[in-house]
Structure formats: C-alpha cells, structure tokens
C-alpha cells in the first residue's frame, strides 16, 4: 500500500523563482487502477479520506510525515448500480465523515450519508437535490453545503431534459441524528453580468443512453450546474462554483438563502492552441473562465478559482468570435464584492512547459486544465496550490499581490507526469506542527500523492 522511493528522480521540477518548493514525499497505492478522486484531510487527527467513485468506497489514511500515507480503514459504501460516490469530506474535528451519493437515476434526488470514520457506521442519511457533486463542512462542522449539479440528461422527444441544479444546506447544530435539510433553488441567470448567456451559444458534452452527445445549454435553472463548495473562514458564507454557467453563487449560511450570483467573465492571454508536438503560446486565448474548484484565503479577503472549463461554442470561434471554454488560469476575486482582481494568465501552461509536463495534445482544448485549488498562509506568504489535471502536475502560486498572482513552481504529481495517466483532481492542505502538507488524488492511476511545502 505504501511506497516511499527516492521520488526526486521521478518528479519533473520547474526552475524555481522562489525559495518555496513543493517536494514529493510519498505515494499511496490503493490497489485499484483508477478512481481515487476526492481527498479531504482532518488536521486534528492527521487522517485523510479519499473517495473512489469507480469502486463505491472510501479509504481512510493516516498521514505520518516520516512514513507517508498508510491506510487504516476501507469502507465499501455503494454497491454496483446503486449510485455513485461523488465526494467525501472529513468533519473538522470529530470522528465523522460525509459523502454525497448521486442516484443511479440521474433525474432523482441524491443523498448525503454521515458516517463514523473509525468503523464506517452509518449515523444518518439526508435526502438532498439532484446529482450532488461536491460537499463541504463549515469550519466549525455545524453545517454542510452541497452542490447539486443536476447534470443528468435524458431524451425528451427530439430534445433533451435535465434535472434542476440546486444547493443543499444541512444544519447539524442539533446533532447528526437531528440533521435538517433545506434546498436552495437558483434563479434564471439571464442578464447576470459575466455569466454564460444565450449569445455565447454553448454546447455541453454529455453521455446520454451510452452515447456522447453535444447538448444545447441555456440560463434556466434546468441548465444551472453547481460544481464545487467552499466556506469563508468564519463560516458565514459558502461559495459555490457554477462551472458551466461561468458564475459563482454566494450562500448566506445562517439565513439559509442565496445571497447573490456573480459572473466571472472572460480571459484574454497568450496560449498554445495547436496540437503540433511543441509548446508555442503565440495565439491569443479568448475564453470563459468556467471555474471548477474554489478556495478562500486564510484571512477571508480573497476568493480563488481554478478555471478548468467545460463548454464549447456552437460555432468555431474563428468564424464567430465566440469565447472558447476554460480560462486555463487561477483567478482571484474580492470575496465580498465578487470583483475580479487578477489571474495567472498564461503562467500555468508556461511553467508546465518548463517542467516538461505540458500536454500539447490538449492545446486546442483547455490546456493543462486547472481543476482543484486550496489557499493558505505559510512562511509569511499568502499562497495557493492548484492541480493541473491534464499536465499531471501541481502548481504553487504566490498571492501576496492578488492583482498579479505569480506561479512559482509546477511539479509533476508522480512518475509519468505529462503523459495524461495520473490526473490529479481533488486536493487538500493540512498544517501540522508548522509543516505544510498537500495531498492529491490521482484519479487515473488509483494513487494518492503526498507533498510538503518547503522553504
């Protein structure tokens, strides 16, 4: 299960522009060929939970700085055909974890299961919205917010029909057994500045009846797809990315209602958009950001997004001037107003190329694909780390100047980085006795990689 070879020879490092460095420490091998997707760390116990959607289970790992990641429990939660685990998260301090599970019928409600971490005992089940995709505990563990993506599509005559996206709020202030659920519905986003609109002419690639199809995408609640959840440090607000809608929803947690939705706009920066076996960022990328994961800075002032992308324009941008999908950036917003402060521009792909892990085959389609992101303070600096799914890498980012975030390093997530066979997705940061560790699930390899931030 545990392998700690001399990993420095296995990971491609970019030239450092700073004394800070992400160093690989260990690799946990689940025994499965794929599926290790979402990770969550509990600082008080130094335990990590990792979900495996393909196998319907979660592994609980012990993080030991000297020994790496060692599995201490495995809980099989979902039988084949009975749904899918889409996310798992540890309670901040208790022996408790939560998983969200989508229904095998993509138009029916999913559920959150609350379980004891030690033995996997089911403590409570809460019915939530359609097709849940992400969940998060508030910093005190008294609330859970779930992003219900509602992305299951079925044929409807000559067209298609999808479930409505929504946001679930679970109140745990009365205890796990007395959990209370409320569903927060989302409005039509027509006219929301910076969000996807009809004139953007978007298409989504979805699997319908076993066939990959391009489906039209609009602004109505049926077409709103909440993706990822994070909380402000004080727990007063939850931020939910609406990836395909190019927007972010803000939830007033104590009031149990939607505060606002703000659009995140477009990017323009140099990029490589041609699959020709080499990195040449000579074109201008014009794209919707389409954020996946979100993070909030430790002081609560800044909201950070990993702008992965998902949609495509109906008509080629060269003919119609329509934006492509995915900013290929990490962006920084004012956490209260939603105002854009800055983004990384072409730096993620630039540094991936320097590290030898840039996926040139993805140049016409979203580049390195930033997917997961965390933010924290360390060594007197405000930082972020993002996973680059297609580059098989992690990016270390300096946020001290939020208007000009600077990528300090790109480091491969394991042996074979840049091949597309690792796919780091979920990401967790945990601090222990002044040391900072990053854990990422490598979805395509079935492994979990552990890094430490060094100065």
Buried (B, 14 or more C-beta within 10 A) or exposed (E): EBEBEEBEEBBBBBEEEBEBBBBBBBBBBBEBEBBBBBBBBBBEBBBBBBBBBBBBBBBBBBBBBEEBBEBEBBBEBBEEEEBBBBBBBBBBEBBBBBBBBBBEEBBBBBBBBBBBBEEBEEBBEBEBBBBBBBBBBBBBBBBBBBBBBBBBBEEEEEEBEBBBBBBBBBBBEEEBEEBEBEBBEBEEBEEBEBBBBEEBBBBBEBEBEEEEBEBEBBBBBBBBBBBBBBBBBEBBBBBBBBBBBBBBBBBBBEEEEBBEBBBBBBBEBBBBBEEEEEBBBEEEBBBBBBBBBBBBBBEBBBBBBBBBBBBBBBEEBEEEEBBBBBBBBBBBBEBEEBEBBBBBBBBBBBBBBBBBBBBBEBBEBBBBBBBBBBBBBBEEBBBBBBBBBBBBBBBBBBBEEBEBBBBBBBBBBBBBBBBBBBBBBBBBBBBBEEEBBBBBBBBBBBBBBBBBBEE
